Amino acid sequence: MHHELADDAALYVVGALTGADKSAFEAHLSQCAVCMAEVREFAPVVEALAAAMPNATPEARVRRTLMARLSADSSI
């Protein structure tokens, strides 16, 4: 089972796993010290990347378009 989910640690840390994939990885994580160590190693990197990104405010037109698309997509 570990080999099937080993690549999911980075995805999990950045919040890219959802639904059944997230649940399966979390169940695996509770039993796998290797993946738990990977998650712990990735966490500071993700935090540093987030802190390194400048805050940006999109132009009003871009924001309206984005918000309209998000509202139209019921899967988000």
Backbone as CSV, one residue per row, in Angstrom:
resi,resn,N_x,N_y,N_z,CA_x,CA_y,CA_z,C_x,C_y,C_z
1,MET,0.824,-1.198,0.000,0.000,0.000,0.000,0.865,1.258,0.000
2,HIS,1.978,1.247,0.722,2.831,2.433,0.790,3.260,2.893,-0.595
3,HIS,3.675,1.975,-1.440,4.177,2.362,-2.758,3.101,3.038,-3.603
4,GLU,1.854,2.646,-3.408,0.759,3.243,-4.169,0.501,4.692,-3.751
5,LEU,0.784,5.012,-2.502,0.454,6.335,-1.979,1.668,7.211,-1.696
6,ALA,2.851,6.709,-1.944,4.079,7.429,-1.588,4.169,8.802,-2.246
7,ASP,3.714,8.942,-3.453,3.802,10.224,-4.163,2.763,11.237,-3.682
8,ASP,1.831,10.803,-2.858,0.760,11.690,-2.422,1.147,12.600,-1.264
9,ALA,2.291,12.389,-0.644,2.674,13.210,0.515,2.761,14.686,0.146
10,ALA,3.436,14.999,-0.938,3.568,16.401,-1.349,2.208,16.981,-1.730
11,LEU,1.410,16.208,-2.433,0.075,16.678,-2.805,-0.776,16.944,-1.572
12,TYR,-0.640,16.081,-0.585,-1.398,16.243,0.658,-1.001,17.535,1.363
13,VAL,0.282,17.800,1.460,0.774,18.972,2.179,0.307,20.268,1.529
14,VAL,0.231,20.299,0.204,-0.208,21.529,-0.462,-1.726,21.605,-0.611
15,GLY,-2.428,20.598,-0.092,-3.890,20.617,-0.137,-4.485,20.209,-1.461
16,ALA,-3.719,19.484,-2.267,-4.199,19.098,-3.592,-4.985,17.784,-3.591
17,LEU,-4.961,17.053,-2.499,-5.760,15.828,-2.429,-7.147,16.169,-1.904
18,THR,-8.156,15.603,-2.517,-9.522,15.848,-2.075,-10.282,14.535,-2.025
19,GLY,-11.408,14.576,-1.385,-12.329,13.454,-1.376,-11.707,12.141,-0.958
20,ALA,-11.968,11.126,-1.770,-11.520,9.774,-1.468,-9.998,9.670,-1.431
21,ASP,-9.321,10.424,-2.290,-7.856,10.385,-2.298,-7.296,10.913,-0.982
22,LYS,-7.857,11.994,-0.503,-7.408,12.566,0.764,-7.693,11.610,1.917
23,SER,-8.884,11.050,1.938,-9.253,10.114,3.002,-8.352,8.888,3.007
24,ALA,-8.079,8.358,1.820,-7.211,7.178,1.720,-5.803,7.502,2.194
25,PHE,-5.302,8.678,1.826,-3.950,9.034,2.257,-3.906,9.258,3.758
26,GLU,-4.906,9.906,4.318,-4.929,10.135,5.760,-4.994,8.822,6.535
27,ALA,-5.753,7.872,6.034,-5.801,6.553,6.679,-4.431,5.888,6.603
28,HIS,-3.797,5.979,5.457,-2.461,5.421,5.275,-1.455,6.145,6.169
29,LEU,-1.579,7.446,6.251,-0.658,8.271,7.031,-0.649,7.865,8.503
30,SER,-1.797,7.490,9.002,-1.884,7.101,10.413,-1.149,5.784,10.692
31,GLN,-0.815,5.052,9.634,-0.149,3.758,9.794,1.266,3.720,9.231
32,CYS,1.700,4.775,8.556,2.969,4.730,7.831,3.924,5.816,8.323
33,ALA,4.943,5.400,9.029,5.925,6.342,9.564,6.725,7.024,8.450
34,VAL,6.950,6.332,7.341,7.713,6.901,6.228,6.959,8.087,5.631
35,CYS,5.684,7.912,5.353,4.887,8.996,4.773,4.688,10.125,5.783
36,MET,4.532,9.784,7.049,4.390,10.819,8.076,5.660,11.672,8.129
37,ALA,6.809,11.049,8.016,8.069,11.795,8.005,8.151,12.692,6.777
38,GLU,7.693,12.201,5.629,7.706,13.019,4.411,6.806,14.238,4.568
39,VAL,5.626,14.029,5.131,4.701,15.148,5.348,5.354,16.184,6.266
40,ARG,6.001,15.724,7.306,6.672,16.645,8.229,7.809,17.394,7.537
41,GLU,8.494,16.734,6.621,9.589,17.380,5.896,9.083,18.407,4.893
42,PHE,7.961,18.108,4.240,7.413,19.018,3.234,6.765,20.252,3.849
43,ALA,6.192,20.139,5.021,5.422,21.232,5.616,6.205,22.548,5.699
44,PRO,7.439,22.565,6.208,8.160,23.843,6.265,8.462,24.428,4.880
45,VAL,8.660,23.562,3.905,8.934,24.027,2.544,7.704,24.741,1.994
46,VAL,6.548,24.141,2.187,5.299,24.738,1.705,5.048,26.069,2.411
47,GLU,5.291,26.112,3.711,5.107,27.359,4.456,6.059,28.444,3.948
48,ALA,7.302,28.061,3.673,8.279,29.028,3.168,7.890,29.537,1.784
49,LEU,7.399,28.656,0.940,6.963,29.074,-0.396,5.797,30.047,-0.304
50,ALA,4.863,29.743,0.572,3.709,30.632,0.738,4.150,32.003,1.241
51,ALA,5.093,32.014,2.157,5.575,33.282,2.699,6.376,34.075,1.668
52,ALA,6.996,33.378,0.728,7.827,34.039,-0.283,7.003,34.675,-1.398
53,MET,5.769,34.256,-1.534,4.921,34.789,-2.598,4.412,36.174,-2.219
54,PRO,4.567,37.126,-3.105,4.057,38.467,-2.796,2.523,38.471,-2.854
55,ASN,1.935,39.274,-1.996,0.490,39.455,-2.063,0.184,40.279,-3.302
56,ALA,-0.833,39.878,-4.007,-1.204,40.601,-5.217,-2.718,40.773,-5.244
57,THR,-3.126,41.924,-5.668,-4.544,42.197,-5.833,-4.816,42.249,-7.330
58,PRO,-5.677,41.361,-7.797,-5.959,41.356,-9.237,-6.764,42.590,-9.643
59,GLU,-6.647,42.926,-10.898,-7.462,44.021,-11.434,-8.932,43.650,-11.241
60,ALA,-9.777,44.627,-11.137,-11.204,44.399,-10.890,-11.815,43.486,-11.951
61,ARG,-11.444,43.696,-13.213,-11.992,42.873,-14.299,-11.576,41.407,-14.134
62,VAL,-10.319,41.188,-13.784,-9.817,39.832,-13.604,-10.522,39.173,-12.420
63,ARG,-10.666,39.908,-11.349,-11.336,39.372,-10.162,-12.782,39.015,-10.468
64,ARG,-13.500,39.877,-11.173,-14.907,39.590,-11.527,-15.002,38.334,-12.375
65,THR,-14.114,38.203,-13.357,-14.123,37.033,-14.235,-13.844,35.766,-13.438
66,LEU,-12.844,35.826,-12.577,-12.492,34.666,-11.755,-13.651,34.289,-10.835
67,MET,-14.214,35.247,-10.168,-15.321,34.968,-9.241,-16.525,34.407,-9.985
68,ALA,-16.795,34.893,-11.188,-17.912,34.381,-11.977,-17.661,32.922,-12.360
69,ARG,-16.429,32.615,-12.747,-16.098,31.229,-13.107,-16.194,30.316,-11.894
70,LEU,-15.711,30.776,-10.762,-15.802,29.957,-9.544,-17.248,29.730,-9.145
71,SER,-18.079,30.757,-9.274,-19.488,30.614,-8.947,-20.200,29.666,-9.891
72,ALA,-19.785,29.654,-11.138,-20.417,28.797,-12.148,-19.997,27.330,-12.000
73,ASP,-18.826,27.088,-11.411,-18.307,25.731,-11.268,-18.734,25.190,-9.907
74,SER,-19.752,24.358,-9.902,-20.279,23.840,-8.647,-19.377,22.828,-7.974
75,SER,-18.318,22.353,-8.660,-17.424,21.364,-8.055,-16.394,22.000,-7.149
76,ILE,-16.300,23.320,-7.138,-15.286,24.013,-6.322,-15.866,24.358,-4.982
